[in-house]
């Protein structure tokens, strides 16, 4: 069985995709098409932007989507048995499986990113990974904070929490004092939390305007 799993926000890095652009005409063509769809030169930010530039949600999400899609195209992977994606990566999975066109997939990702970016501007929020602690214990500690919640249950012993920036450091200190590791994530906001509620209706409207096709293999969703 061959399954393809695509990454989500936080997997960005400086210079992402530049090597692909310089070595592949296919990659160059996809980048140029992406610039046209987006209406701005995202390649300049991806190739030359700083860590802070790439951390901006309305840049990060389309950048990761484009990079992942190009890697898929260049990989020339035949007949995968299944697709999956981590959060944002589900849009890449939908696109690579043929459920969405590249244009529709990227357009949805851009609208999602802008809606989430606007939601982040309402109140500062962020995320952190908690390692080495069970799900129930993470939930218990989060209940002591009215603005911090478990967001992603990635695997046993790894839970991502999300919430307000003003209490995240304090929450991380509590997790550390209880024997866990707490790692702040390089993201632009507290995703998968109540802080994203303002983005919900905008994304729903955008999704309803797109026609989805049957994927060429099952897509295993996790959100």
MARMI-180723 format. One line per 2 residues: for each residue x, y, z of N, C-alpha, C, O. Coordinates in pm, 1 decimal. Example, Ala and Ser with C-alpha at 12.3 -4.5 7.8 and 13.67 -1.06 7.14 Angstrom:
1319.0 -569.0 780.0 1230.0 -450.0 780.0 1320.0 -330.0 780.0 1423.6 -331.9 846.5 ~ 1285.0 -225.0 708.0 1367.0 -106.0 714.0 1290.0 3.0 787.0 1340.9 113.8 803.9
This chain:
84.5 -120.2 0.0 0.0 0.0 0.0 87.6 124.6 0.0 184.9 133.1 75.0 ~ 52.7 220.5 -84.2 128.8 343.8 -95.8 37.4 460.9 -59.3 -60.2 487.8 -129.5
68.6 530.2 49.7 -12.8 643.4 94.3 69.1 771.7 89.2 187.3 771.9 123.2 ~ 6.6 879.3 46.9 72.7 1009.4 41.0 14.4 1099.4 149.1 -107.2 1116.2 158.1
101.7 1157.0 230.9 59.8 1243.4 340.2 127.0 1379.1 323.1 249.1 1387.2 309.5 ~ 47.3 1485.4 323.8 98.6 1619.0 296.0 104.1 1704.1 423.2 15.4 1694.5 508.1
207.6 1787.0 436.6 228.9 1864.2 560.0 138.2 1985.8 571.1 78.2 2031.0 473.6 ~ 130.4 2037.1 693.4 50.9 2155.2 720.8 137.2 2273.5 760.5 259.3 2271.5 745.4
71.6 2376.0 811.2 140.0 2499.3 847.5 241.4 2473.0 957.9 216.0 2397.1 1051.5 ~ 356.4 2537.4 944.8 466.6 2515.5 1037.6 581.4 2441.7 972.3 690.4 2434.0 1028.9
558.1 2386.6 851.9 664.0 2312.7 781.8 739.8 2400.7 682.8 824.3 2351.4 608.1 ~ 710.0 2530.0 681.9 778.7 2621.7 591.1 924.7 2641.0 631.0 962.2 2620.8 746.6
1006.4 2680.4 533.5 1148.0 2707.5 562.2 1200.1 2809.4 462.2 1145.4 2823.9 352.9 ~ 1305.7 2879.6 500.2 1364.0 2981.7 413.5 1414.2 2919.0 283.3 1475.2 2812.1 283.8
1387.6 2986.9 173.1 1434.6 2939.8 43.2 1354.0 2824.8 -13.2 1396.8 2761.7 -109.8 ~ 1238.0 2795.6 44.6 1161.4 2677.9 3.3 1121.4 2685.9 -144.3 1062.1 2783.7 -190.0
1155.8 2580.4 -215.9 1119.5 2569.2 -356.1 1217.0 2628.9 -454.5 1203.6 2606.9 -574.8 ~ 1315.6 2704.4 -406.8 1408.3 2769.7 -498.7 1487.4 2667.9 -579.0 1508.8 2686.4 -698.9
1531.3 2560.1 -513.9 1606.8 2456.2 -584.4 1521.3 2389.1 -691.4 1571.7 2353.4 -797.9 ~ 1393.0 2371.9 -663.6 1302.7 2310.7 -760.7 1280.8 2403.3 -879.6 1279.5 2358.6 -994.3
1263.8 2531.3 -852.4 1244.1 2630.7 -957.9 1363.5 2634.9 -1052.0 1347.7 2644.4 -1173.7 ~ 1483.2 2627.6 -994.6 1605.2 2640.4 -1074.2 1640.6 2513.8 -1151.2 1715.5 2519.5 -1248.7
1587.4 2399.8 -1108.5 1627.3 2273.4 -1170.8 1518.3 2207.5 -1254.9 1544.6 2108.7 -1323.5 ~ 1396.3 2261.1 -1250.6 1286.2 2193.3 -1319.3 1196.7 2291.5 -1393.6 1148.0 2388.5 -1335.4
1175.3 2266.2 -1521.6 1083.1 2348.5 -1600.1 939.0 2326.3 -1554.7 856.9 2417.9 -1559.4 ~ 909.2 2204.4 -1510.7 774.5 2176.2 -1459.3 747.6 2261.1 -1335.4 642.1 2323.3 -1323.5
843.7 2263.0 -1243.5 828.6 2342.8 -1122.0 816.2 2490.7 -1156.0 732.5 2561.0 -1099.5 ~ 898.7 2537.3 -1247.4 895.4 2678.6 -1286.5 758.4 2715.7 -1342.5 704.9 2822.3 -1311.8
702.2 2627.9 -1424.2 570.6 2653.6 -1482.8 462.4 2659.6 -1375.1 374.2 2745.3 -1380.5 ~ 468.9 2568.9 -1277.3 369.3 2568.0 -1169.6 381.8 2693.4 -1083.7 281.2 2753.2 -1045.8
504.2 2732.9 -1053.3 525.3 2855.9 -976.3 467.1 2976.4 -1050.0 400.5 3060.1 -989.0 ~ 491.8 2985.6 -1180.6 441.3 3098.7 -1258.9 288.9 3098.9 -1263.3 226.1 3204.5 -1254.7
229.8 2980.5 -1276.6 84.1 2969.6 -1274.0 29.6 3013.2 -1138.2 -72.1 3082.1 -1130.4 ~ 98.0 2972.7 -1031.9 55.9 3009.8 -896.4 59.1 3161.0 -877.6 -32.5 3218.1 -818.4
163.2 3225.8 -927.0 172.5 3371.6 -915.7 53.2 3438.9 -982.8 -1.1 3536.6 -931.4 ~ 12.9 3385.5 -1098.4 -100.9 3441.4 -1171.6 -230.5 3422.0 -1093.4 -311.1 3514.5 -1083.0
-250.9 3302.9 -1038.7 -372.7 3273.8 -962.0 -380.7 3362.2 -837.8 -486.6 3416.0 -805.4 ~ -267.8 3376.5 -768.8 -264.9 3452.1 -643.5 -272.0 3602.5 -665.8 -323.6 3676.1 -581.6
-220.0 3647.9 -779.2 -217.7 3790.5 -806.5 -99.5 3862.5 -745.2 -97.0 3985.6 -741.5 ~ -1.8 3788.0 -697.4 122.5 3846.7 -646.5 235.0 3744.4 -660.8 209.9 3625.8 -682.2
357.9 3790.8 -648.9 475.3 3705.7 -670.9 513.6 3633.9 -541.8 596.4 3682.4 -464.7 ~ 453.1 3518.8 -519.6 483.4 3444.1 -397.3 621.3 3380.6 -404.3 681.4 3351.7 -300.8
672.2 3358.5 -524.9 805.1 3298.3 -537.2 911.7 3386.7 -474.1 1007.6 3336.1 -415.8 ~ 896.1 3517.6 -485.0 995.5 3608.0 -426.9 1000.7 3591.6 -275.6 1108.8 3591.8 -216.6
884.5 3577.5 -212.8 880.7 3559.2 -67.2 934.6 3421.7 -29.5 1010.5 3408.7 66.6 ~ 895.6 3319.2 -104.9 940.9 3183.3 -74.7 1091.9 3170.5 -88.5 1157.0 3106.3 -6.1
1147.4 3231.4 -192.4 1290.4 3215.3 -219.7 1377.0 3310.0 -137.0 1488.3 3274.5 -98.2 ~ 1326.1 3430.4 -110.1 1409.8 3534.0 -49.6 1358.5 3587.3 84.1 1427.7 3664.8 150.1
1239.1 3546.9 124.3 1180.9 3600.2 246.7 1246.5 3546.0 372.7 1309.7 3440.4 371.9 ~ 1229.8 3620.9 480.7 1283.2 3579.8 610.6 1188.7 3480.2 677.0 1079.6 3453.1 626.9
1232.3 3426.7 789.6 1146.7 3336.5 866.9 1016.8 3406.6 905.0 909.4 3346.9 898.2 ~ 1026.6 3533.3 945.2 907.5 3609.1 983.7 814.7 3631.9 864.9 692.6 3627.4 879.6
872.5 3656.4 746.4 790.1 3673.1 626.0 711.0 3546.0 597.6 591.5 3550.6 568.4 ~ 779.2 3433.9 606.6 716.6 3305.6 575.0 618.9 3259.9 683.0 536.8 3171.3 659.5
627.7 3319.3 798.9 539.1 3282.3 910.1 400.0 3343.7 895.2 305.1 3298.5 959.2 ~ 387.6 3446.2 811.0 258.8 3512.5 792.0 161.1 3414.6 727.6 189.8 3356.0 623.2
47.4 3398.4 790.3 -47.5 3295.0 748.8 -86.8 3304.8 602.4 -98.4 3202.7 534.6 ~ -107.9 3427.7 552.0 -151.5 3442.3 413.5 -39.1 3416.6 313.7 -63.0 3413.8 193.0
82.9 3398.0 363.0 195.9 3355.5 279.3 224.6 3207.5 302.6 242.9 3130.6 208.2 ~ 228.2 3169.4 429.7 265.1 3032.3 466.3 179.1 2927.6 397.2 231.1 2833.0 338.0
47.9 2944.5 404.7 -40.9 2839.9 355.0 -30.0 2818.6 204.4 -11.5 2704.8 161.5 ~ -40.6 2924.4 121.4 -21.6 2899.2 -21.8 118.5 2850.9 -55.1 135.5 2771.6 -147.8
219.7 2896.9 18.5 357.4 2854.1 -8.6 373.9 2704.3 14.8 432.7 2634.9 -68.2 ~ 323.1 2654.2 125.7 334.2 2510.8 155.8 252.1 2428.8 56.8 296.5 2323.4 11.1
133.0 2476.9 23.8 48.8 2407.4 -74.1 121.3 2394.7 -208.2 126.3 2286.4 -266.6 ~ 176.9 2504.8 -256.2 247.3 2504.7 -385.4 368.1 2411.8 -380.6 388.8 2331.5 -471.5
447.3 2422.8 -275.1 568.0 2340.9 -261.9 532.3 2192.5 -258.5 596.9 2111.2 -324.6 ~ 430.5 2157.6 -182.1 389.9 2016.9 -172.1 338.0 1965.2 -305.9 368.5 1852.9 -345.9
259.6 2047.9 -374.6 204.0 2006.5 -503.8 315.7 1983.9 -605.3 311.7 1887.4 -681.6 ~ 414.2 2071.6 -606.4 526.8 2055.4 -699.0 604.3 1928.3 -667.0 641.7 1853.8 -757.6
628.4 1903.3 -539.5 698.8 1779.7 -500.8 621.5 1657.1 -547.7 680.5 1558.4 -591.7 ~ 489.3 1664.1 -537.9 405.4 1553.2 -585.5 420.0 1535.5 -736.2 437.4 1423.5 -784.3
413.0 1644.1 -810.0 423.4 1637.0 -955.8 560.3 1585.0 -999.2 569.5 1503.5 -1091.0 ~ 664.5 1630.9 -934.7 799.7 1587.9 -971.7 826.7 1444.5 -927.8 908.1 1374.8 -988.3
758.7 1400.9 -822.9 778.8 1264.6 -774.5 724.1 1159.2 -867.9 765.6 1043.4 -863.9 ~ 628.9 1200.5 -953.7 571.5 1109.4 -1053.5 526.0 978.3 -988.7 556.2 869.5 -1037.6
454.0 991.0 -879.4 408.7 873.5 -803.6 283.7 815.4 -868.8 183.9 885.3 -886.3 ~ 289.4 690.4 -903.7 180.6 625.2 -975.5 84.9 551.9 -880.0 127.6 476.8 -792.2
-41.3 575.1 -899.2 -147.8 498.1 -833.7 -133.1 482.3 -681.8 -126.8 369.7 -632.5 ~ -127.6 592.8 -607.3 -126.7 578.3 -461.3 -256.8 515.8 -413.4 -361.7 532.5 -475.7
-249.0 444.1 -303.0 -367.7 377.4 -248.5 -453.2 470.8 -164.3 -572.6 447.2 -146.1 ~ -391.6 576.8 -113.0 -465.1 668.4 -25.6 -391.0 800.6 -13.9 -270.8 809.5 -38.8
-466.4 903.1 25.0 -410.5 1036.3 49.0 -453.6 1083.1 188.1 -558.1 1042.8 239.3 ~ -371.8 1167.8 247.2 -407.9 1232.5 373.0 -327.2 1361.0 383.3 -228.4 1379.7 312.3
-369.7 1447.4 471.2 -296.3 1571.8 490.9 -316.8 1622.6 631.4 -420.2 1597.7 693.4 ~ -218.8 1693.3 680.8 -227.1 1749.5 815.3 -282.7 1890.6 803.8 -211.9 1982.5 762.7
-410.8 1908.1 840.6 -475.0 2039.2 837.2 -470.7 2097.4 695.8 -540.4 2047.4 607.5 ~ -391.8 2200.4 672.4 -374.7 2257.2 538.4 -346.8 2149.1 434.7 -392.9 2158.3 320.9
-271.7 2047.5 473.6 -234.2 1941.1 380.9 -352.1 1865.5 323.0 -338.0 1797.7 221.3 ~ -469.8 1876.2 387.0 -587.7 1810.7 331.0 -628.6 1875.0 198.4 -682.6 1807.3 110.8
-603.6 2003.9 183.3 -632.6 2069.8 55.9 -536.2 2020.8 -52.3 -574.7 2005.7 -168.3 ~ -411.5 1996.3 -13.8 -315.1 1940.1 -108.5 -356.7 1799.3 -147.5 -346.9 1761.1 -264.1
-403.1 1722.4 -50.2 -449.4 1586.3 -78.3 -567.3 1588.0 -174.9 -572.6 1506.8 -267.3 ~ -660.8 1678.8 -154.7 -775.6 1691.0 -244.0 -731.5 1726.1 -385.9 -788.0 1676.7 -483.4
-630.8 1811.4 -396.3 -583.2 1854.4 -527.8 -505.4 1744.4 -598.2 -528.9 1717.3 -715.9 ~ -414.0 1681.4 -528.0 -331.4 1577.2 -590.0 -413.3 1452.8 -624.7 -374.9 1375.3 -712.4
-524.8 1434.1 -556.4 -611.0 1319.1 -584.7 -706.6 1345.4 -700.5 -779.5 1255.7 -742.7 ~ -706.5 1468.6 -751.9 -794.8 1502.7 -861.9 -931.3 1552.3 -819.6 -1016.0 1579.3 -904.8
-954.7 1565.0 -690.1 -1083.1 1614.4 -642.0 -1098.0 1763.8 -668.7 -1208.4 1813.1 -691.9 ~ -985.7 1835.1 -665.1 -981.6 1977.4 -696.2 -879.2 2003.1 -804.9 -777.6 1934.0 -812.4
-905.2 2101.9 -889.0 -802.6 2146.9 -982.5 -697.9 2225.5 -905.0 -724.0 2269.4 -793.0 ~ -580.2 2243.7 -962.9 -476.5 2321.5 -895.2 -525.8 2463.6 -870.8 -503.0 2519.8 -763.7
-593.2 2521.6 -969.3 -642.5 2658.7 -954.5 -744.3 2669.5 -841.4 -735.8 2760.0 -758.3 ~ -840.4 2577.6 -838.1 -940.9 2581.7 -731.8 -879.3 2552.8 -595.1 -914.8 2616.3 -495.8
-786.9 2456.9 -590.5 -721.7 2423.9 -464.5 -645.0 2541.4 -408.5 -655.8 2572.7 -289.9 ~ -566.6 2607.4 -494.2 -486.7 2721.2 -448.8 -576.3 2839.3 -412.4 -549.0 2910.0 -315.4
-682.1 2861.0 -488.7 -774.7 2970.5 -457.7 -841.3 2949.6 -322.0 -856.9 3044.3 -244.9 ~ -880.5 2826.0 -293.2 -939.7 2795.5 -162.7 -839.3 2816.0 -50.0 -872.5 2871.7 54.6
-717.3 2770.9 -72.2 -612.7 2786.3 29.6 -586.5 2934.0 57.0 -568.6 2973.6 172.1 ~ -584.3 3015.8 -48.6 -561.4 3159.2 -29.5 -674.5 3222.1 51.4 -649.0 3300.6 142.7
-798.9 3188.4 19.0 -912.3 3243.5 93.6 -909.2 3195.4 238.8 -935.8 3272.4 331.1 ~ -876.6 3068.2 258.0 -863.7 3012.8 393.1 -757.0 3088.4 470.9 -778.1 3125.7 586.4
-642.8 3110.8 407.6 -531.4 3178.6 473.7 -567.3 3321.9 510.3 -536.4 3367.8 620.2 ~ -631.8 3392.2 419.1 -668.4 3531.2 446.3 -774.3 3540.3 555.3 -769.3 3629.3 640.2
-869.9 3448.3 552.8 -973.3 3447.7 656.5 -912.7 3418.8 793.5 -948.4 3482.3 892.7 ~ -821.1 3322.9 798.0 -756.1 3288.7 924.4 -664.0 3400.7 969.7 -653.1 3427.7 1089.4
-597.5 3466.5 874.9 -509.3 3577.7 908.5 -590.0 3692.3 969.8 -547.5 3754.1 1067.4 ~ -706.9 3719.7 911.4 -792.9 3824.6 966.6 -841.7 3786.3 1106.2 -851.4 3871.2 1194.8
-872.2 3658.4 1125.0 -915.6 3612.3 1257.1 -804.1 3629.6 1360.0 -829.7 3661.7 1476.1 ~ -680.6 3608.1 1316.1 -565.7 3623.0 1407.1 -547.6 3767.5 1452.4 -493.2 3792.9 1559.8
-593.3 3862.1 1370.6 -573.9 4003.4 1403.9 -671.6 4051.6 1510.9 -652.1 4158.1 1569.5 ~ -776.4 3973.5 1536.4 -874.7 4011.8 1638.1 -813.2 4003.1 1777.5 -830.5 4093.3 1859.4
-742.0 3895.2 1803.6 -671.4 3876.5 1930.9 -550.7 3787.1 1906.9 -560.2 3687.6 1835.0 ~ -437.6 3822.1 1966.6 -316.0 3743.9 1945.5 -331.2 3604.3 2004.0 -371.7 3586.8 2118.9
-297.8 3505.8 1922.0 -306.9 3366.5 1966.2 -193.5 3287.1 1903.5 -130.9 3332.0 1807.6 ~ -167.5 3169.1 1958.1 -54.8 3089.7 1909.4 -75.2 2942.6 1947.3 -180.2 2904.7 1999.2
26.7 2860.8 1920.6 17.2 2716.9 1946.3 148.7 2665.2 2004.2 253.1 2729.1 1991.3 ~ 141.8 2549.1 2067.8 261.9 2483.6 2120.3 240.8 2332.8 2116.9 129.0 2283.9 2133.1
349.0 2260.8 2095.9 343.6 2114.1 2096.0 381.4 2063.1 2234.5 483.1 2103.6 2290.8 ~ 299.8 1975.1 2288.5 325.5 1913.9 2418.8 367.7 1769.4 2394.9 291.9 1690.4 2338.6
488.2 1735.6 2437.6 544.8 1603.1 2412.6 564.0 1526.4 2542.9 602.1 1583.3 2645.2 ~ 537.2 1397.6 2537.1 563.3 1312.1 2652.3 455.9 1314.1 2758.6 483.8 1289.8 2876.0
333.9 1342.8 2718.8 223.6 1345.3 2814.9 98.7 1286.6 2748.5 75.4 1308.3 2629.6 ~ 19.7 1213.2 2824.4 -101.4 1152.0 2771.6 -210.0 1253.1 2740.6 -210.7 1363.7 2794.6
-301.8 1214.5 2653.3 -409.3 1303.8 2610.6 -492.1 1354.3 2728.2 -520.9 1473.7 2737.1 ~ -529.9 1265.5 2817.1 -616.7 1303.7 2928.7 -549.6 1404.2 3020.9 -613.8 1496.3 3071.2
-419.8 1385.8 3042.5 -348.1 1478.6 3130.4 -335.8 1616.0 3065.4 -345.3 1718.5 3132.9 ~ -314.5 1617.4 2933.1 -309.6 1745.1 2861.2 -443.7 1817.0 2874.3 -448.1 1936.7 2902.8
-551.6 1744.0 2853.7 -685.6 1802.7 2866.9 -707.4 1859.3 3007.4 -763.6 1967.5 3024.1 ~ -662.4 1784.9 3106.9 -682.2 1826.7 3246.1 -611.7 1959.0 3274.2 -669.8 2048.6 3335.4
-487.0 1971.5 3229.6 -412.6 2095.8 3253.6 -475.5 2211.2 3176.1 -483.2 2323.0 3227.1 ~ -520.5 2185.1 3053.3 -582.4 2290.4 2972.8 -708.9 2344.2 3038.6 -743.0 2461.3 3021.9
-777.7 2259.7 3112.7 -900.9 2304.1 3179.4 -874.6 2410.4 3285.8 -966.8 2480.0 3328.2 ~ -750.2 2423.0 3328.5 -715.5 2527.1 3425.1 -702.8 2664.1 3359.0 -688.3 2765.5 3427.4
-708.4 2666.8 3225.8 -699.6 2792.6 3150.8 -827.4 2809.3 3068.2 -871.4 2715.9 3001.2 ~ -886.0 2928.3 3073.5 -1010.0 2948.1 2997.5 -984.2 2986.7 2852.3 -1078.7 3004.6 2775.5
-857.0 2999.7 2813.9 -826.5 3041.1 2676.9 -720.0 2953.1 2610.6 -659.0 2993.5 2511.7 ~ -697.9 2833.2 2664.9 -603.6 2736.4 2607.2 -675.9 2602.4 2593.7 -737.1 2554.2 2689.0
-668.3 2542.6 2474.4 -737.2 2415.1 2451.2 -649.1 2318.9 2371.8 -562.4 2362.4 2296.0 ~ -671.0 2187.8 2388.9 -605.1 2091.7 2299.4 -658.4 2113.1 2158.0 -778.5 2132.2 2139.0
-570.2 2110.1 2059.8 -611.5 2136.5 1921.8 -589.2 2017.3 1829.5 -677.4 1981.0 1751.7 ~ -471.7 1956.8 1838.2 -437.0 1845.0 1749.7 -382.4 1728.5 1831.9 -284.0 1743.4 1904.4
-445.7 1615.1 1820.3 -394.3 1493.6 1883.5 -317.7 1416.9 1775.4 -373.1 1331.3 1706.5 ~ -189.3 1449.8 1762.5 -110.3 1399.5 1650.0 -78.9 1250.9 1660.5 -92.1 1176.4 1563.5
-37.7 1209.4 1777.8 -4.7 1069.2 1802.7 10.1 1052.9 1953.5 16.9 1153.4 2024.3 ~ 15.3 930.6 2005.6 34.2 913.6 2149.9 158.7 987.1 2199.1 269.1 964.9 2149.4
139.3 1074.4 2296.6 252.0 1148.6 2351.0 282.6 1277.9 2279.0 382.1 1343.3 2310.4 ~ 199.3 1317.0 2182.4 220.8 1445.2 2113.6 86.3 1512.7 2087.4 8.4 1469.3 2002.5
61.5 1618.7 2161.5 -62.2 1695.5 2148.0 -25.3 1842.0 2127.0 62.0 1895.4 2195.4 ~ -92.2 1905.9 2032.4 -71.5 2048.9 2010.5 -183.2 2124.9 2080.3 -301.0 2092.9 2064.8
-144.7 2225.8 2157.1 -243.0 2310.4 2223.6 -249.6 2444.8 2152.2 -154.2 2486.1 2086.2 ~ -362.9 2512.2 2166.0 -385.4 2637.0 2094.5 -461.2 2732.9 2184.1 -547.3 2691.5 2261.8
-429.0 2862.0 2173.3 -499.4 2959.0 2255.6 -434.5 3094.9 2254.4 -353.7 3125.7 2166.8 ~ -469.8 3176.0 2351.5 -423.2 3314.5 2355.0 -273.6 3322.3 2382.9 -218.2 3242.6 2458.7
-210.3 3419.5 2320.4 -66.2 3438.4 2340.4 -34.8 3480.1 2483.0 71.6 3447.6 2535.8 ~ -127.2 3551.9 2545.5 -97.6 3605.3 2679.5 -82.6 3495.4 2784.2 -16.1 3516.2 2885.7
-143.2 3378.7 2761.3 -134.3 3270.9 2860.1 -56.6 3149.0 2812.3 -37.6 3054.0 2888.3 ~ -11.2 3150.6 2686.6 54.4 3031.4 2633.0 184.8 3000.2 2706.5 211.9 2884.2 2737.5
264.3 3100.9 2734.1 391.2 3077.3 2804.7 366.8 3019.2 2943.4 437.4 2928.3 2987.3 ~ 265.9 3072.9 3011.6 232.2 3022.6 3145.0 186.4 2877.0 3136.8 224.3 2794.5 3220.0
105.2 2846.2 3036.6 57.9 2708.6 3020.2 174.5 2614.6 2991.9 180.6 2504.1 3045.7 ~ 266.6 2659.2 2907.2 383.6 2576.0 2875.3 467.3 2548.9 2999.5 520.4 2439.2 3016.7
478.8 2649.3 3085.7 553.8 2630.4 3210.4 487.7 2523.9 3298.7 556.1 2444.8 3363.5 ~ 355.3 2523.0 3300.2 283.6 2423.0 3379.9 307.7 2283.2 3323.5 329.9 2188.6 3399.1
303.3 2270.2 3192.1 329.1 2139.6 3130.7 471.2 2092.4 3161.3 493.5 1975.0 3191.0 ~ 565.8 2184.0 3153.7 705.0 2147.7 3182.6 721.5 2104.6 3327.8 794.4 2009.8 3357.1
654.2 2174.0 3418.0 665.4 2139.8 3560.3 602.5 2004.1 3591.2 627.6 1945.2 3696.3 ~ 520.6 1955.7 3498.1 458.6 1823.7 3513.8 528.2 1716.7 3430.1 473.7 1608.7 3407.0
650.0 1748.8 3385.1 733.1 1648.6 3319.6 725.3 1640.3 3168.8 789.3 1553.7 3109.1 ~ 649.1 1727.5 3105.6 637.4 1724.0 2959.3 732.6 1824.5 2895.2 783.6 1914.5 2961.8
755.6 1808.2 2766.9 824.6 1909.3 2688.5 719.2 1998.4 2624.5 614.7 1949.7 2581.3 ~ 745.3 2127.6 2618.1 652.6 2222.4 2556.1 730.2 2305.6 2454.9 821.6 2379.6 2491.2
693.5 2293.0 2328.4 767.7 2358.3 2220.7 676.5 2456.2 2147.3 580.4 2413.7 2083.1 ~ 704.8 2588.0 2155.4 625.6 2685.5 2079.2 638.0 2657.3 1929.1 745.7 2622.8 1880.7
527.9 2672.2 1856.6 527.6 2644.0 1713.5 540.3 2772.2 1631.7 493.9 2878.7 1672.6 ~ 603.8 2759.7 1515.7 623.8 2874.5 1427.3 501.4 2892.6 1338.1 504.9 2865.1 1218.2
394.2 2939.2 1399.3 269.3 2962.1 1326.5 219.8 3103.5 1355.6 264.0 3168.4 1450.4 ~ 127.7 3149.2 1272.4 82.3 3286.9 1283.8 -36.1 3308.9 1374.8 -82.2 3422.0 1390.1
-87.1 3201.2 1436.4 -202.7 3218.4 1522.9 -244.8 3090.0 1590.6 -184.7 2984.4 1570.8 ~ -348.6 3100.7 1670.5 -399.8 2984.9 1743.6 -502.0 2908.2 1661.3 -622.6 2920.4 1682.8
-453.4 2830.1 1568.1 -540.9 2757.8 1476.2 -610.9 2641.2 1545.9 -569.4 2597.5 1653.2 ~ -717.1 2592.1 1483.6 -797.4 2481.8 1538.8 -846.7 2515.7 1679.8 -844.0 2432.7 1770.7
-891.2 2639.2 1694.5 -941.3 2683.5 1825.0 -1056.7 2781.1 1804.3 -1090.9 2815.4 1691.2 ~ -1115.9 2825.0 1914.5 -1227.2 2920.2 1905.8 -1183.8 3051.7 1841.7 -1268.0 3128.6 1795.4
-1053.9 3077.9 1838.6 -1005.2 3202.3 1780.7 -1019.5 3205.0 1628.8 -1004.2 3310.5 1567.3 ~ -1048.1 3092.3 1568.8 -1067.9 3084.6 1423.9 -1215.0 3092.5 1384.2 -1247.3 3082.6 1265.9
-1303.7 3109.9 1480.7 -1447.0 3114.6 1450.5 -1482.4 3220.4 1345.6 -1566.8 3193.4 1260.1 ~ -1421.0 3340.5 1348.4 -1454.7 3440.9 1246.6 -1423.4 3396.6 1103.4 -1481.9 3448.7 1008.5
-1332.4 3301.6 1087.5 -1294.8 3256.1 953.3 -1390.2 3150.9 898.3 -1389.3 3122.6 778.5 ~ -1471.6 3093.3 984.3 -1553.6 2977.8 946.1 -1649.6 3008.1 831.2 -1651.6 2935.6 731.7
-1729.3 3114.7 844.1 -1830.8 3142.5 742.0 -1767.3 3179.3 608.5 -1819.0 3143.3 502.8 ~ -1656.0 3250.7 613.3 -1587.9 3287.1 488.3 -1540.2 3163.7 413.8 -1555.0 3154.5 292.0
-1483.1 3069.3 486.7 -1433.8 2948.1 422.3 -1550.0 2862.4 372.6 -1541.5 2802.0 265.7 ~ -1657.4 2857.1 449.2 -1775.0 2781.2 406.0 -1828.4 2834.9 273.6 -1861.2 2757.5 183.6
-1837.1 2967.2 261.5 -1886.4 3028.7 137.6 -1794.7 2995.5 20.3 -1841.7 2965.9 -89.5 ~ -1664.2 3000.5 43.9 -1567.8 2971.1 -62.5 -1578.0 2825.6 -106.4 -1573.7 2795.7 -225.7
-1591.4 2735.8 -10.4 -1601.7 2592.4 -42.3 -1728.3 2563.2 -122.6 -1725.8 2483.1 -216.1 ~ -1838.4 2627.9 -86.3 -1965.1 2603.8 -155.5 -1962.6 2652.1 -300.0 -2044.5 2608.9 -381.1
-1869.6 2741.0 -332.8 -1861.1 2793.5 -469.6 -1775.6 2706.2 -561.0 -1765.5 2732.6 -680.8 ~ -1713.9 2602.3 -504.6 -1622.4 2515.9 -579.7 -1687.6 2380.9 -606.9 -1757.2 2326.5 -521.2
-1664.9 2327.3 -726.1 -1715.4 2194.8 -760.0 -1606.6 2091.4 -734.6 -1497.8 2099.5 -791.7 ~ -1636.1 1995.3 -649.6 -1542.4 1888.6 -616.7 -1569.7 1766.8 -705.2 -1684.5 1736.2 -737.4
-1462.3 1698.4 -743.5 -1472.3 1576.1 -822.2 -1441.5 1456.0 -733.0 -1388.6 1471.2 -622.9 ~ -1474.8 1337.8 -781.2 -1442.9 1216.8 -707.5 -1291.7 1194.9 -710.0 -1232.8 1195.5 -818.1
-1227.0 1175.6 -595.3 -1081.6 1153.8 -593.2 -1045.0 1019.5 -654.7 -1126.9 927.6 -658.7 ~ -921.0 1008.8 -702.8 -877.9 883.5 -766.2 -837.4 776.2 -665.7 -802.9 664.6 -704.7
-841.3 808.6 -537.6 -815.3 713.1 -429.2 -874.4 771.7 -301.5 -898.4 892.3 -295.8 ~ -898.4 690.4 -199.1 -956.9 742.1 -75.0 -870.8 850.4 -10.3 -747.8 845.0 -14.1
-938.3 948.6 49.1 -871.7 1053.6 126.2 -911.8 1035.7 272.3 -1030.1 1041.3 305.9 ~ -814.0 1014.4 357.8 -840.3 994.7 500.2 -828.5 1128.7 571.1 -720.3 1186.8 578.9
-941.2 1177.2 622.8 -945.0 1308.4 684.9 -918.4 1299.0 834.4 -944.4 1197.0 898.2 ~ -865.7 1409.0 888.5 -831.0 1408.3 1030.6 -876.5 1533.0 1103.0 -848.5 1548.8 1221.9
-945.6 1621.3 1034.6 -989.7 1745.8 1098.2 -1139.5 1739.4 1120.9 -1198.1 1834.1 1173.4
